[in-house]
Amino acid sequence: KQDFMADATQKGRCDTVLNLMKRGCQADFIENPTVHVTIPSDHETNTQVTPGKVSVQLRPGSEANFMLKVRPLEKYPVDLYYLVDVSASMHNNIEKLNSVGFALSKKMANISLDFRLGFGSYVDKTVSPYISIHPGRIHNQCSDYNLDCMPPHGYIHVLSLTDNIAEFRTAVNKQKISGNIDTPEGGFDAMLQAAVCQSHIGWRKEAKRLLLVMTDQTSHLALDSKLAGIVIPHDGNCHLKDNVYVKATSMEHPSLGQLSEKLIDNNINVIFAVQGSQFHWYKDLLPLLPGTVARQIESQAANLNDLVVEAYQKLISEVKIQVDNQIHGLHFNVTAFCPDGSKKSGMEGCKNVAYNEEVLFNVSVTIKGCDASGGRKYAILKPIGFNETTIINVQESCACQHGDSATHKRVWADETSSDGKESHCGDNNCSSNKDTLPNERCRRHWDQPICSGQGDCIDGTCFCYKTKLGKVYGKYCEMDDFSCPYHKGNLCSGNGECEAGRCKCFAGWEGDRCQCSLQSAKHCLNSKGQICSGRGKCVCGRCECTDPRSFGHLCEYCPTCNKACEENWNCVQCHHSKNASQAKLDQCTTSCTYLLHYIDQTSECFSGRSYFRVFSIIFIVTFLIGLLVVLIIRQIILQGNSNKVKSSADYRVSATKKDKMFLPTVCTRTVTYRRDKPEEINIDISKLRLNETFKCEF
């Protein structure tokens, strides 16, 4: 109704029916959108999860409910992919795999009519410190076990999924073990590749997908790769070339969250078959990896067949729901009604569900407020481990519907939004013509946000938000009365008003914050009446020199300015003119005294007495330094001669307390030698006990 807003605010268009009628709005002009849930009955293709599609129309603050049914089918097709740790410690378990094929296929025939097997191997990243890079071990990491091993690798896809059990046995028989250095393996790297490389593995869309991981050690986690200098995060994509993972040395290990996401997206259930003490490490990971189970294998994998069957039956008997593609502003609440009569949350789900038993999920959808982007949105309800989903299309009722009357054009306001935003209907035009792009008319510039990010655009008109800080206004909501600068805790120092982000000062005040009184400008005037001597600006009674060459309280000093000499020439004549009149001198006293400082009473040159005194000081200092150097050299020469004399004398050996029982033997020998080439003599002085006989032999 066009004239309804004449005497009311924009917010007044949204109210209860009774209040609107009291204010003059006729019943024909009042819209009250209801919640609609539509489930198409035709073209249903899902067999385990129904319905496959749901359409929901919601208004802000409303809630829609519908029921979702999940029924596990009996003897469903199964794809089982063996992902085996082929490090040296797994040697016995790999040999056991040779006899797995036929026995397992017989057991699985009781629970599935279509069973296929595949095989892949992994070790670790092929860089130090995970493997030995010694030339003698780079191609055979198992030299410590006296075994001939294949080179280490991150992940190799050996056999695609097949129902040919003989082919599976042949691939396993050809498998050799490998090795590495550290205890953790690269299992998570291999798991992610086996999950996302669907065309290589051969995962079928209609089959139950099982990934069996056999190992006896833990797996590396994200950030472990930094030890090898690998810092690029894993991108979650397939990187197989000739069935070999080629990014093992350049990308980090995936995180648990990333691995969980890829497993759920590709409808893969994981069975951890762990030997040894590391079983509990994998068991602790199960809450972080939905749709996974952990089982402990016995020595030489004797219970491997029974383990697989038991794990599969446990996985197929658990039904859980997860919401994918979460939408901002939409809240989903899922409640499971189990066949045993219990009621649990959707993520907890139901356990021990038998074949063909139905699990009902009550799904409630609530919308808090209208999203600025508008339009249709969708979410996905995904039973974990199932290859079928339910798609929910959500339509927000945030705009008035077009009636038969031309005046029946309004837009709903979101009064329930918690962030204080309000969107209102325009008076005349509420249509949404995509060709005219009304939102673009709400931009001040093409690269700026709609309504400056401070309002909602409705049919090309900005309606500004209300805030407790102050008022937002302007054609594009670009102005407000609270974003001006503060001074001493007050907006515009309390001496002005804020308009469009700038302070508008009251009379008698100035400055960008209205912090300066106009009376303070008189403190910036020089004797000529210039503000800051023409070389600066006055800020709150103080000069700020704009010319970097000037200085002083009033920027009055500027020795290198171009006109410094011309401006001060008269003052120079005043003070140096001996024939100046008294009137001229009085003028000089008042106008020039504070500008000039005279130093002409000080001579610029040294006198003759000064020269003699400087010469005498330099001469005496030089003489003393030379004498000191001569004495030092003489002392060094005497010390050297003294050491030579001492070395040629007889040594006197004194016995310490420790060596009282020992005395050196002293022997003499007359040696005749030529002075020009003295003979070298080596004398060995050994210790003798006092009761031994002295004896010298030459």
C-alpha positions in Angstrom: 0.0 0.0 0.0 1.7 3.2 -1.2 0.4 5.7 1.4 0.8 3.4 4.4 4.3 4.7 5.1 3.3 8.4 4.9 3.1 9.0 8.6 5.2 6.0 9.8 8.7 4.7 9.9 10.0 2.1 7.5 10.1 -0.4 10.4 6.3 0.0 10.8 5.6 -2.1 7.7 6.4 -5.2 9.8 4.2 -5.9 12.8 1.5 -8.2 14.0 -1.7 -8.4 12.0 -3.7 -6.7 14.7 -1.3 -3.8 15.0 -1.1 -3.3 11.3 -4.9 -3.1 11.0 -5.1 -0.6 13.8 -2.7 1.6 12.0 -4.8 1.6 8.8 -3.4 -1.3 6.8 -6.3 -3.2 5.1 -6.4 -7.0 5.4 -6.0 -7.4 1.6 -2.5 -5.8 1.8 -1.2 -7.9 4.7 1.0 -10.9 3.8 1.7 -13.7 6.2 4.0 -16.2 4.4 3.7 -19.8 5.7 6.1 -22.6 5.8 6.0 -25.1 2.9 7.7 -28.5 2.7 7.5 -30.2 -0.7 8.6 -33.8 -1.3 8.5 -34.8 -5.0 6.8 -38.2 -5.3 7.9 -39.0 -8.8 11.3 -39.9 -10.2 12.5 -41.3 -6.8 15.8 -43.1 -7.6 17.0 -43.8 -4.0 16.6 -47.3 -2.6 18.2 -46.9 0.8 17.7 -43.2 1.7 14.4 -41.6 1.0 13.3 -39.0 0.1 16.1 -38.0 -2.3 15.0 -34.4 -2.6 13.1 -32.0 -0.3 12.0 -28.4 -1.0 11.5 -26.1 2.0 10.2 -22.5 2.0 10.9 -20.6 5.2 10.4 -17.1 6.7 12.7 -15.7 9.3 12.1 -17.3 12.7 10.1 -20.2 11.3 10.8 -23.9 11.5 10.1 -26.7 9.0 10.1 -30.5 9.8 10.1 -33.6 7.6 11.0 -37.3 8.1 14.0 -39.1 6.5 14.1 -42.9 6.1 17.2 -45.0 5.9 17.0 -48.8 5.2 20.2 -50.9 4.8 19.6 -53.5 2.1 20.5 -57.1 2.3 23.4 -58.6 0.2 24.4 -55.2 -1.1 27.4 -55.0 -3.5 30.7 -54.7 -1.7 34.1 -53.3 -2.9 37.0 -54.2 -0.6 40.4 -52.6 -1.2 43.4 -53.9 0.7 45.9 -51.2 1.6 48.9 -52.9 3.1 51.9 -51.6 5.0 54.8 -53.5 3.2 57.6 -52.5 5.6 59.9 -55.3 6.7 58.1 -56.0 10.0 54.9 -56.9 8.0 56.6 -59.8 6.1 54.6 -62.6 7.7 51.3 -60.8 7.3 51.9 -60.3 3.6 52.5 -64.0 3.1 49.1 -64.7 4.8 47.3 -62.6 2.2 48.0 -65.3 -0.4 45.4 -67.5 1.1 42.9 -64.7 1.9 41.2 -64.4 -1.5 39.2 -67.6 -1.8 38.4 -68.0 1.8 37.2 -64.4 2.2 35.1 -64.5 -1.0 33.2 -67.6 0.4 32.5 -65.8 3.7 31.4 -62.6 2.0 29.0 -64.6 -0.3 26.7 -64.9 2.7 26.3 -61.2 3.0 26.8 -59.9 -0.5 26.1 -61.2 -4.0 28.6 -59.0 -5.7 32.0 -58.9 -4.0 35.2 -57.4 -5.5 38.8 -57.2 -4.2 41.7 -54.7 -4.9 45.2 -54.2 -3.6 47.7 -51.4 -2.9 50.9 -51.0 -0.9 52.6 -48.2 1.0 55.7 -47.5 3.1 56.6 -43.9 3.8 57.9 -40.7 2.1 61.1 -41.4 0.2 63.3 -38.7 1.7 65.5 -38.5 4.8 65.0 -38.9 7.7 62.2 -41.4 6.9 64.4 -43.7 4.8 68.1 -44.3 4.7 69.8 -42.4 1.8 73.1 -44.3 2.1 74.1 -45.4 -1.4 74.3 -49.0 -0.2 70.7 -49.0 1.2 68.8 -46.6 -1.1 67.5 -49.5 -3.2 67.4 -52.1 -0.5 66.2 -50.8 2.9 66.0 -54.4 4.4 69.7 -55.2 4.5 69.4 -55.5 8.3 66.9 -58.4 7.8 69.1 -60.1 5.2 66.2 -59.8 2.8 65.9 -58.6 -0.8 63.5 -55.7 -0.7 61.9 -53.4 -3.2 62.7 -49.7 -3.1 60.6 -47.6 -0.6 57.6 -45.8 -1.9 54.8 -43.5 -0.7 51.9 -45.5 -2.3 51.6 -47.8 -5.2 48.2 -48.9 -6.6 48.8 -52.6 -7.5 45.4 -54.0 -8.5 42.1 -52.4 -9.3 38.9 -53.8 -7.8 38.0 -57.1 -9.5 35.9 -60.2 -8.9 38.7 -62.4 -10.3 40.1 -63.9 -7.1 43.0 -65.6 -9.0 44.1 -62.3 -10.3 44.1 -60.9 -6.7 46.3 -63.9 -5.5 48.7 -63.4 -8.3 49.2 -59.7 -7.4 49.8 -60.5 -3.8 52.3 -63.2 -4.6 54.4 -60.8 -6.6 54.4 -58.3 -3.7 57.8 -57.7 -2.1 58.4 -56.0 1.2 60.3 -52.8 1.6 61.6 -50.7 4.6 62.2 -47.4 6.2 63.9 -46.0 9.3 61.5 -44.3 11.6 58.6 -46.1 13.3 55.5 -44.2 11.9 54.5 -45.0 8.4 52.9 -43.0 5.6 49.5 -44.7 5.9 47.3 -41.5 5.8 49.0 -40.4 2.6 48.1 -43.7 1.0 44.5 -43.7 2.4 43.7 -40.3 1.0 44.9 -41.3 -2.5 42.9 -44.6 -2.3 39.8 -42.5 -1.4 40.0 -39.8 -4.1 41.5 -41.7 -7.0 38.2 -43.4 -7.8 38.8 -44.1 -11.5 42.2 -45.8 -10.7 40.8 -47.9 -7.8 37.6 -48.7 -9.6 35.1 -47.8 -6.8 31.5 -48.5 -7.9 28.8 -45.9 -7.2 26.3 -48.6 -6.3 28.6 -50.6 -4.0 29.4 -50.5 -0.3 33.0 -49.3 -0.2 35.5 -50.8 2.3 39.1 -49.7 2.7 41.1 -52.3 4.8 44.3 -50.8 6.2 46.8 -53.4 7.4 49.7 -52.2 9.6 51.7 -52.7 12.8 52.8 -49.1 13.3 51.3 -45.7 13.7 51.0 -43.2 10.8 52.5 -39.8 10.3 50.3 -36.8 10.9 50.2 -33.4 9.3 53.3 -31.2 10.0 55.5 -34.3 10.5 56.8 -33.7 7.0 58.5 -30.5 8.1 61.3 -32.7 9.4 62.2 -33.4 5.8 61.7 -29.8 4.7 58.3 -30.5 3.1 56.0 -27.5 3.9 53.4 -27.5 1.2 50.0 -28.6 2.6 48.2 -31.5 1.0 45.6 -30.3 -1.5 43.4 -33.4 -1.1 43.5 -34.3 -4.8 44.6 -37.5 -6.7 48.2 -37.5 -7.7 48.7 -41.0 -9.2 50.9 -41.3 -12.3 51.4 -44.8 -13.7 49.7 -46.0 -10.4 52.4 -44.4 -8.3 51.9 -41.5 -5.9 54.2 -38.8 -7.3 53.7 -36.0 -4.6 55.0 -38.0 -1.7 58.2 -35.9 -1.5 56.6 -32.5 -2.2 53.4 -32.4 -0.1 52.8 -32.8 3.6 50.8 -35.7 5.1 47.1 -34.9 5.3 45.5 -33.8 8.5 42.9 -36.0 10.2 40.2 -33.5 9.4 41.1 -33.5 5.7 41.3 -37.3 5.6 37.9 -37.6 7.3 36.3 -35.2 4.8 37.6 -37.1 1.8 36.5 -40.5 3.2 33.0 -39.2 3.9 32.7 -37.4 0.5 33.6 -40.6 -1.3 31.4 -42.9 0.9 34.3 -45.0 2.1 34.3 -47.0 5.3 37.7 -47.8 6.8 38.7 -51.0 8.7 42.0 -50.6 10.6 43.5 -54.1 11.0 46.4 -53.5 13.4 48.9 -56.0 14.8 50.8 -55.3 18.0 50.7 -52.6 20.7 49.7 -49.8 18.3 46.1 -51.0 18.1 45.0 -48.5 20.8 46.5 -45.6 18.9 44.1 -46.3 16.0 41.3 -47.0 18.4 41.7 -43.5 19.8 41.3 -42.0 16.3 37.8 -43.5 15.7 35.8 -40.5 17.1 37.7 -38.3 14.6 37.1 -40.5 11.6 33.4 -41.3 11.2 32.6 -44.6 9.6 35.7 -46.4 10.7 36.4 -49.4 12.9 39.6 -50.8 14.4 40.3 -54.5 14.9 43.4 -56.3 16.2 44.9 -59.0 14.0 46.6 -62.0 15.5 50.1 -63.3 14.7 50.5 -64.0 11.0 47.0 -62.6 10.4 45.3 -65.8 11.3 42.0 -64.1 12.0 42.0 -61.8 9.0 39.0 -63.3 7.2 36.8 -63.3 10.3 38.0 -59.7 11.1 36.8 -58.4 7.7 33.4 -60.0 7.9 32.8 -58.8 11.5 33.9 -55.3 10.8 31.7 -55.1 7.7 28.7 -56.3 9.6 29.4 -53.7 12.3 29.7 -50.9 9.8 26.5 -51.9 7.9 24.5 -52.1 11.2 25.4 -48.5 12.2 23.3 -45.7 10.7 24.4 -42.1 11.2 23.5 -38.8 9.5 25.8 -35.9 8.7 24.8 -32.4 7.3 27.0 -31.3 4.4 27.2 -27.9 2.8 26.1 -26.0 6.0 24.4 -22.7 5.2 25.0 -19.6 7.2 21.8 -18.6 9.0 20.2 -22.1 8.7 20.1 -24.5 11.7 19.6 -28.2 11.3 18.5 -30.5 14.1 18.4 -34.2 13.4 16.9 -36.8 15.7 17.1 -40.5 15.1 14.3 -42.9 16.0 15.9 -46.4 16.2 14.2 -49.7 15.6 14.7 -50.7 19.3 12.5 -47.7 20.3 15.4 -45.4 21.5 15.8 -41.8 20.4 19.3 -40.4 19.7 20.9 -37.5 18.0 21.6 -37.8 14.2 25.4 -37.9 14.6 25.2 -40.6 17.2 22.7 -42.6 15.1 21.5 -46.1 15.7 23.5 -49.3 16.2 22.7 -53.0 15.6 20.3 -52.2 12.8 19.4 -55.4 10.9 18.9 -55.7 7.1 15.8 -54.1 5.8 15.0 -52.3 9.1 14.1 -48.7 8.8 15.7 -45.9 10.8 13.6 -42.7 10.9 15.3 -39.3 11.2 13.2 -36.2 12.2 14.9 -33.2 10.5 14.0 -29.7 11.6 15.2 -26.7 9.7 15.2 -23.2 11.2 16.1 -19.9 9.6 17.3 -17.0 11.8 17.4 -14.2 9.3 17.5 -13.3 5.6 20.8 -13.5 4.0 22.0 -10.5 2.0 22.8 -12.7 -1.1 19.2 -14.0 -1.2 18.1 -16.7 -3.7 17.9 -20.5 -3.3 20.3 -22.5 -1.2 20.7 -26.2 -0.6 22.1 -28.5 2.0 22.9 -32.3 1.9 21.9 -34.9 4.4 24.4 -37.8 4.1 24.1 -41.1 5.9 27.7 -42.0 6.6 29.0 -44.9 4.5 26.0 -44.9 2.2 26.2 -43.9 -1.4 22.8 -42.1 -1.4 22.0 -38.6 0.0 19.0 -36.3 0.5 19.3 -32.8 -1.1 17.3 -30.0 0.7 16.5 -26.9 -1.4 15.8 -23.9 0.9 13.9 -20.9 -0.3 13.9 -17.8 2.0 10.6 -15.8 2.2 12.2 -12.4 2.7 10.4 -10.4 -0.1 6.7 -9.6 -0.5 4.9 -11.7 -3.1 3.5 -9.9 -6.2 -0.3 -9.7 -5.9 -2.9 -8.6 -8.4 -2.8 -5.0 -7.2 -0.1 -2.8 -8.5 0.4 -1.3 -5.1 0.8 -4.7 -3.5 4.6 -4.5 -3.5 6.5 -4.6 -0.2 9.5 -6.2 1.4 9.7 -8.0 4.7 11.9 -6.7 7.4 14.1 -8.9 9.4 13.3 -7.9 13.0 14.7 -11.1 14.4 18.3 -10.5 13.3 20.7 -10.4 16.3 23.3 -8.1 14.7 21.0 -5.0 14.6 20.6 -5.0 10.8 17.3 -3.9 9.3 16.1 -4.1 5.8 13.0 -2.2 4.7 10.6 -2.0 1.7 10.8 0.8 -0.7 7.6 2.9 -1.2 7.0 2.3 -4.8 9.2 -0.4 -6.3 9.7 -3.8 -4.6 10.2 -5.8 -7.7 13.4 -7.7 -8.3 14.4 -7.2 -11.9 17.7 -8.9 -12.4 18.3 -7.1 -15.7 18.5 -3.7 -14.0 20.9 -5.0 -11.2 19.4 -2.9 -8.4 22.2 -3.7 -6.0 24.6 -1.9 -8.3 22.8 1.3 -7.7 23.6 1.0 -4.0 27.4 1.3 -4.6 29.1 4.6 -4.4 31.8 3.2 -6.6 32.1 -0.1 -8.4 34.8 -1.4 -6.1 33.1 -0.3 -2.9 30.7 -2.5 -0.9 26.9 -2.2 -1.2 25.6 0.7 0.9 29.2 1.2 2.2 28.8 -1.9 4.3 26.5 0.0 6.6 23.1 -0.7 5.2 20.9 -2.9 3.1 20.0 -2.3 -0.6 16.4 -2.8 -1.5 15.4 -2.1 -5.1 18.3 0.2 -5.6 17.8 2.2 -2.4 20.1 2.1 0.7 18.4 1.7 4.1 21.1 2.4 6.7 21.6 0.4 9.8 20.8 1.7 13.2 23.5 1.5 15.8 23.9 2.5 19.4 27.0 4.5 18.5 25.1 7.1 16.5 23.4 7.9 13.2 24.3 6.5 9.8 23.0 8.5 6.8 23.7 9.5 3.2 22.6 8.1 -0.1 25.0 5.3 0.2 25.1 5.2 4.0 28.6 6.7 3.7 28.2 9.2 6.5 27.8 8.9 10.2 28.0 11.0 13.3 30.3 8.8 15.4 33.5 8.0 13.4 35.2 11.4 13.8 38.5 11.5 15.8 38.5 11.8 19.5 40.6 14.0 21.7 41.0 13.4 25.4 38.2 10.9 25.3 35.7 13.3 23.7 34.4 13.2 20.1 35.7 16.3 18.4 37.1 17.3 21.8 33.5 18.2 22.8 34.0 21.5 20.8 32.2 20.4 17.6 29.9 18.0 15.8 30.7 15.0 13.6 29.5 15.2 10.1 30.5 12.7 7.4 33.5 11.6 9.4 34.9 15.1 9.9 34.6 17.4 12.9 32.6 20.6 12.3 33.9 22.9 15.0 31.9 25.4 17.1 32.7 29.1 16.9 36.1 30.0 18.5 37.6 26.5 17.9 39.7 24.9 15.1 41.8 21.8 14.3 40.9 18.4 13.0 39.6 17.5 16.4 38.4 21.0 17.3 41.0 20.9 20.0 42.5 24.4 19.4 41.1 27.8 20.5 41.3 30.5 17.9 42.8 32.8 20.6 45.9 30.6 20.7 46.9 31.8 17.3 48.2 35.1 18.7 51.1 33.2 20.2 52.3 32.3 16.7 52.7 35.9 15.4 56.1 37.5 14.9 56.9 41.2 15.1 55.8 41.7 11.5 52.4 40.1 12.2 53.2 36.9 10.2 52.1 33.5 11.5 55.2 31.4 12.2 57.3 33.9 10.1 55.6 32.6 7.0 57.4 29.3 7.3 55.0 27.2 9.3 51.5 26.7 10.6 50.1 27.5 14.0 48.7 24.4 15.9 47.1 25.2 19.2 49.4 28.2 19.9 52.6 26.5 18.7 54.4 26.8 15.4 55.0 23.7 13.3 57.6 24.7 10.7 56.8 23.5 7.2 60.1 24.6 5.8 62.7 22.0 7.0 65.5 24.6 6.8 63.8 26.9 9.4 63.8 26.5 13.2 63.0 28.5 16.3 59.9 29.2 18.3 58.3 31.2 15.5 60.3 29.4 12.7 62.2 32.7 12.5 65.7 31.2 11.9 66.5 30.1 8.4 70.2 30.7 7.6 70.0 29.0 4.2 66.8 30.5 3.0 67.1 32.4 -0.3 66.2 35.8 1.0 68.0 35.6 4.4 70.7 38.1 3.5 68.3 40.6 1.9 65.9 40.4 4.8 68.6 41.1 7.4 70.8 43.5 5.5 69.3 46.6 7.1 70.0 45.2 10.5 73.6 44.5 9.5 73.9 48.2 8.5 72.3 49.4 11.7 74.8 47.7 14.0 77.9 48.3 11.9 77.3 51.9 10.7 79.4 54.3 12.9 77.7 57.4 11.5 74.1 56.3 12.1 71.7 58.7 13.7 70.2 58.1 17.2 66.7 57.5 15.6 68.2 54.8 13.3 69.9 53.2 16.3 66.7 53.1 18.3 64.9 51.5 15.4 67.7 48.9 15.2 67.3 48.2 18.9 63.6 47.4 18.6 63.6 45.5 15.3 66.9 43.7 15.0 68.3 42.8 18.4 66.7 39.4 18.6 67.6 38.3 15.1 71.4 38.8 15.1 74.2 37.6 17.3 77.7 39.2 16.8 80.9 37.4 17.2 83.2 40.0 15.6 85.1 40.6 18.9 86.7 37.2 18.6 89.8 36.9 16.3 89.5 34.2 13.6 93.3 33.6 13.5 95.8 32.3 16.1 98.4 34.8 17.4 102.2 34.3 17.3 102.3 33.2 20.9 99.8 30.5 20.2 101.9 29.1 17.4 105.0 28.8 19.7 103.0 27.2 22.5 101.5 24.6 20.1 104.9 23.8 18.6 106.5 23.3 22.0 103.8 20.9 23.2 104.1 18.8 20.0 107.9 18.6 20.3 108.0 17.5 23.9 105.3 14.8 23.4 107.1 13.4 20.3 110.4 13.2 22.2 108.9 11.4 25.1 107.2 8.9 22.9 110.5 8.1 21.0 112.4 7.7 24.2 109.8 5.3 25.6 110.0 3.1 22.4 113.8 2.9 22.6 113.7 1.7 26.2 111.2 -1.0 25.4 113.3 -2.3 22.5 116.4 -2.4 24.7 114.7 -4.4 27.4 113.4 -7.0 24.9 117.0 -7.5 23.6 118.4 -8.0 27.1 115.7 -10.5 28.0 116.5 -12.6 25.0 120.3 -12.8 25.8 119.5 -13.8 29.3 117.4 -16.8 28.2 120.3 -18.1 26.0 122.8 -18.0 28.9 120.4 -19.9 31.1 119.8 -22.7 28.6 123.6 -23.5 28.4 124.1 -23.8 32.1 123.8 -27.0 34.2 120.4 -27.9 35.4 119.9 -28.3 39.1 117.2 -30.7 39.9 115.4 -30.4 43.2 113.3 -33.3 44.5 109.8 -32.7 45.6 108.1 -34.6 48.3 106.6 -36.9 45.7 110.0 -37.7 44.2 112.2 -37.9 47.3 113.0 -41.5 46.4 114.3 -40.5 43.0 117.4 -38.6 41.9 118.4 -37.8 38.4 121.6 -39.4 37.1 124.2 -36.8 36.1 126.8 -37.8 33.6 129.5 -35.6 32.1 131.2 -35.9 28.8 133.9 -33.8 27.1 132.9 -33.0 23.6 135.1 -31.4 21.0 133.3 -29.6 18.2 133.9 -27.0 15.7 132.4 -23.6 16.4 131.1 -23.1 12.9 128.9 -26.3 13.2 128.2 -27.5 16.7 127.1 -31.1 17.3 123.6 -31.7 18.5 123.5 -33.6 21.8 120.5 -35.4 23.2 120.8 -36.1 26.9 118.3 -38.4 28.5 117.9 -37.8 32.3 116.2 -40.7 33.9 115.3 -41.3 37.5 117.0 -43.8 39.7 116.2 -45.1 43.2 118.8 -44.1 45.9 119.9 -47.7 46.4 120.7 -48.2 42.7 124.2 -47.8 41.3 125.0 -44.7 39.2 126.4 -45.7 35.8 127.1 -43.7 32.7 128.0 -45.2 29.4 128.9 -43.3 26.3 
